[in-house]
């Protein structure tokens, strides 16, 4: 599949400085951060290793090259990064094919952004093969484009994925609202110069300049996102 879904063009919201919304996937829109950890635990158990639960905070939110590489080094497992990536992706695909639970408020937010024609991108460190499955489930109409972790030379926590998404939507990064659930994703969005809404899923995230922390997507709607731009001046 291609890296984008049919584009919405360069439409912006009338009467608002908000130009685009950029959404993380795992743990933000879909309740799947736990899926990755379960797959990692099961995969390493099959290799004869037990993962320390404290490592979950190390691997959450990052690219597979980082998380899988860390786990190989930490356990000393006799497997290559390429081999492990295949096993993890296959295990994750099996889970989301069976069920893909949405985070509270996700469906309502996507519907509202679509109704008001707000250019929206899905920006994830997950691989294209995973993103395409999730986009199909969520509805391709909700996303003007999607950015996959295996399609950029530097993924989160670098700003590249968010800069690429903003450029693809013809938007100024400073006028983009990003919704993220991990410190890694927040760092990427902030480095890109975006306004950030953090909805922590696994580990706490503290408020900061250009960063608003909420407990659930149920607190986030279009008026809220437009307000971030107004507050930014």
C-alpha positions as CSV (number, residue, x, y, z in Angstrom):
1,X,0.0,0.0,0.0
2,X,1.1,3.6,-0.5
3,X,2.2,5.8,2.4
4,X,-0.9,8.1,2.1
5,X,-4.6,7.9,1.9
6,X,-6.6,10.2,-0.4
7,X,-5.6,13.8,0.5
8,X,-8.0,16.4,1.9
9,X,-6.1,19.2,0.2
10,X,-5.0,22.3,2.0
11,X,-8.2,23.1,3.7
12,X,-8.0,25.0,7.0
13,X,-10.6,25.8,9.6
14,X,-12.3,29.1,9.0
15,X,-11.9,31.5,11.9
16,X,-9.1,29.5,13.5
17,X,-5.3,29.5,13.5
18,X,-5.3,25.8,13.8
19,X,-4.1,24.4,10.5
20,X,-3.8,20.7,11.1
21,X,-4.1,18.0,13.7
22,X,-1.4,15.3,13.9
23,X,-2.3,12.2,15.9
24,X,-0.1,9.4,17.4
25,X,-1.6,5.9,17.0
26,X,-0.7,3.3,19.7
27,X,-1.9,4.4,23.1
28,X,-3.4,7.6,21.8
29,X,-6.1,6.6,19.3
30,X,-6.1,2.8,19.8
31,X,-5.6,1.0,23.1
32,X,-2.6,-1.1,21.9
33,X,0.4,-0.1,24.0
34,X,-0.3,-3.1,26.2
35,X,-0.5,-5.3,23.1
36,X,3.1,-4.5,22.2
37,X,4.4,-5.4,25.7
38,X,2.4,-8.6,25.7
39,X,3.8,-9.6,22.4
40,X,7.3,-8.8,23.5
41,X,6.9,-10.8,26.7
42,X,5.5,-13.8,24.8
43,X,8.1,-13.7,22.1
44,X,11.0,-13.6,24.6
45,X,9.4,-16.3,26.7
46,X,9.6,-18.4,23.5
47,X,13.3,-17.6,23.3
48,X,13.8,-18.7,26.9
49,X,13.9,-15.2,28.5
50,X,11.8,-13.4,31.0
51,X,11.3,-9.6,30.6
52,X,11.6,-7.3,33.6
53,X,8.3,-5.3,33.9
54,X,10.4,-2.2,34.6
55,X,11.7,-2.4,31.0
56,X,8.2,-1.5,29.7
57,X,8.8,2.1,30.4
58,X,12.0,2.0,28.4
59,X,10.5,0.5,25.3
60,X,7.2,2.3,25.2
61,X,6.5,4.8,22.4
62,X,9.8,4.4,20.5
63,X,10.7,2.8,17.2
64,X,11.0,-1.0,17.0
65,X,14.7,-0.7,16.2
66,X,15.2,0.9,19.6
67,X,12.8,-1.2,21.7
68,X,13.7,-4.5,20.1
69,X,17.4,-3.7,20.2
70,X,17.2,-2.8,23.9
71,X,15.4,-6.1,24.7
72,X,18.0,-8.2,22.8
73,X,20.8,-6.5,24.6
74,X,19.1,-6.7,28.0
75,X,18.3,-10.4,27.7
76,X,21.2,-11.6,25.6
77,X,18.7,-13.4,23.4
78,X,20.2,-15.2,20.4
79,X,18.2,-13.5,17.7
80,X,18.9,-10.7,15.2
81,X,17.0,-7.4,15.2
82,X,15.5,-8.3,11.8
83,X,14.3,-11.7,13.0
84,X,12.8,-10.2,16.1
85,X,11.1,-7.4,14.2
86,X,9.3,-10.0,12.1
87,X,8.1,-11.9,15.1
88,X,6.9,-8.8,17.0
89,X,5.0,-7.4,14.0
90,X,3.3,-10.8,13.3
91,X,2.3,-11.1,16.9
92,X,0.9,-7.6,17.0
93,X,-1.0,-8.1,13.7
94,X,-2.6,-11.2,15.1
95,X,-3.9,-9.2,18.1
96,X,-5.3,-6.3,16.2
97,X,-6.9,-8.6,13.7
98,X,-8.8,-10.1,16.5
99,X,-9.7,-6.8,18.3
100,X,-8.7,-3.2,18.0
101,X,-10.0,-1.3,21.1
102,X,-10.2,2.5,20.7
103,X,-9.2,4.9,23.4
104,X,-12.1,6.7,25.1
105,X,-13.0,9.7,23.0
106,X,-11.0,8.7,19.9
107,X,-14.0,7.9,17.6
108,X,-15.8,11.1,18.6
109,X,-12.6,13.2,18.0
110,X,-12.0,11.7,14.6
111,X,-15.6,12.2,13.6
112,X,-15.5,15.9,14.6
113,X,-12.2,16.6,12.8
114,X,-13.6,15.0,9.7
115,X,-16.9,16.8,9.9
116,X,-15.2,20.2,10.2
117,X,-12.7,19.3,7.4
118,X,-9.6,19.7,9.6
119,X,-6.5,18.2,7.8
120,X,-5.5,15.3,10.0
121,X,-2.5,13.0,9.8
122,X,-1.6,9.8,11.6
123,X,2.0,9.9,12.8
124,X,3.4,6.7,14.3
125,X,6.7,4.9,15.0
126,X,5.0,1.6,14.0
127,X,5.7,0.1,10.7
128,X,3.7,0.7,7.5
129,X,2.2,-2.8,7.6
130,X,0.7,-2.1,11.0
131,X,-0.4,1.4,10.2
132,X,-2.3,0.3,7.1
133,X,-4.3,-2.2,9.1
134,X,-5.2,0.4,11.8
135,X,-6.1,3.1,9.2
136,X,-8.4,0.6,7.4
137,X,-10.1,-0.2,10.7
138,X,-10.5,3.5,11.8
139,X,-11.6,4.6,8.4
140,X,-9.2,6.1,5.7
141,X,-11.5,9.1,5.3
142,X,-10.3,10.4,8.7
143,X,-6.6,10.8,7.6
144,X,-5.2,13.0,4.8
145,X,-1.9,11.1,5.2
146,X,0.0,8.8,7.5
147,X,3.6,8.6,8.4
148,X,5.2,5.3,9.4
149,X,8.3,4.7,11.5
150,X,10.0,2.5,8.9
151,X,9.6,5.2,6.2
152,X,11.7,8.0,7.8
153,X,15.4,7.9,8.4
154,X,14.9,9.3,11.9
155,X,11.6,8.5,13.8
156,X,10.5,9.7,17.2
157,X,11.9,11.2,19.4
158,X,13.4,13.1,16.4
159,X,11.1,15.8,14.9
160,X,11.3,14.4,11.4
161,X,7.9,12.5,11.3
162,X,6.0,15.5,12.5
163,X,7.8,17.9,10.2
164,X,7.1,15.6,7.3
165,X,3.4,15.4,8.3
166,X,3.0,19.1,8.6
167,X,4.7,19.7,5.2
168,X,2.5,17.0,3.6
169,X,-0.6,18.9,4.8
170,X,0.8,22.3,3.8
171,X,0.8,23.4,7.4
172,X,3.1,25.5,9.7
173,X,4.3,23.1,12.4
174,X,3.6,25.9,15.0
175,X,0.0,25.8,13.9
176,X,-0.3,22.1,14.2
177,X,-1.8,20.4,17.3
178,X,-0.2,17.1,18.2
179,X,-1.8,14.5,20.4
180,X,0.6,12.0,22.0
181,X,0.7,9.5,24.9
182,X,4.4,9.0,25.5
183,X,7.4,11.1,26.4
184,X,9.1,10.0,23.3
185,X,6.3,11.2,21.1
186,X,6.0,14.4,23.0
187,X,9.7,15.1,22.6
188,X,9.3,14.6,18.8
189,X,6.4,16.9,18.5
190,X,7.9,19.6,20.6
191,X,11.2,19.4,18.7
192,X,9.1,20.0,15.5
193,X,7.7,23.2,17.1
194,X,4.1,21.9,17.4
195,X,1.5,22.5,20.2
196,X,1.2,19.3,22.1
197,X,-1.6,17.6,24.0
198,X,-0.2,14.8,26.1
199,X,-2.6,12.0,27.2
200,X,-0.3,9.7,29.2
201,X,-0.9,6.0,28.7
202,X,1.9,4.1,30.5
203,X,4.1,6.7,32.2
204,X,3.3,10.1,33.6
205,X,4.1,13.2,31.6
206,X,4.4,16.6,33.2
207,X,2.9,19.9,31.8
208,X,5.3,22.3,30.2
209,X,5.5,25.2,27.8
210,X,3.6,24.4,24.6
211,X,2.4,21.2,26.3
212,X,-1.0,20.6,27.8
213,X,-1.6,17.3,29.8
214,X,-5.1,15.7,30.0
215,X,-6.2,12.4,31.4
216,X,-8.3,11.3,28.4
217,X,-9.2,12.1,24.8
218,X,-12.7,12.7,26.1
219,X,-11.3,16.1,27.3
220,X,-10.1,17.0,23.8
221,X,-12.4,18.4,21.1
222,X,-12.0,20.8,18.2
223,X,-12.7,23.9,20.4
224,X,-10.0,22.7,22.8
225,X,-7.4,22.3,20.0
226,X,-8.3,25.7,18.5
227,X,-7.8,27.1,22.0
228,X,-4.3,25.9,22.1
229,X,-3.4,28.1,19.1
230,X,-5.2,31.1,20.7
231,X,-3.2,30.6,23.9
232,X,0.0,30.4,21.9
233,X,-0.6,33.8,20.5
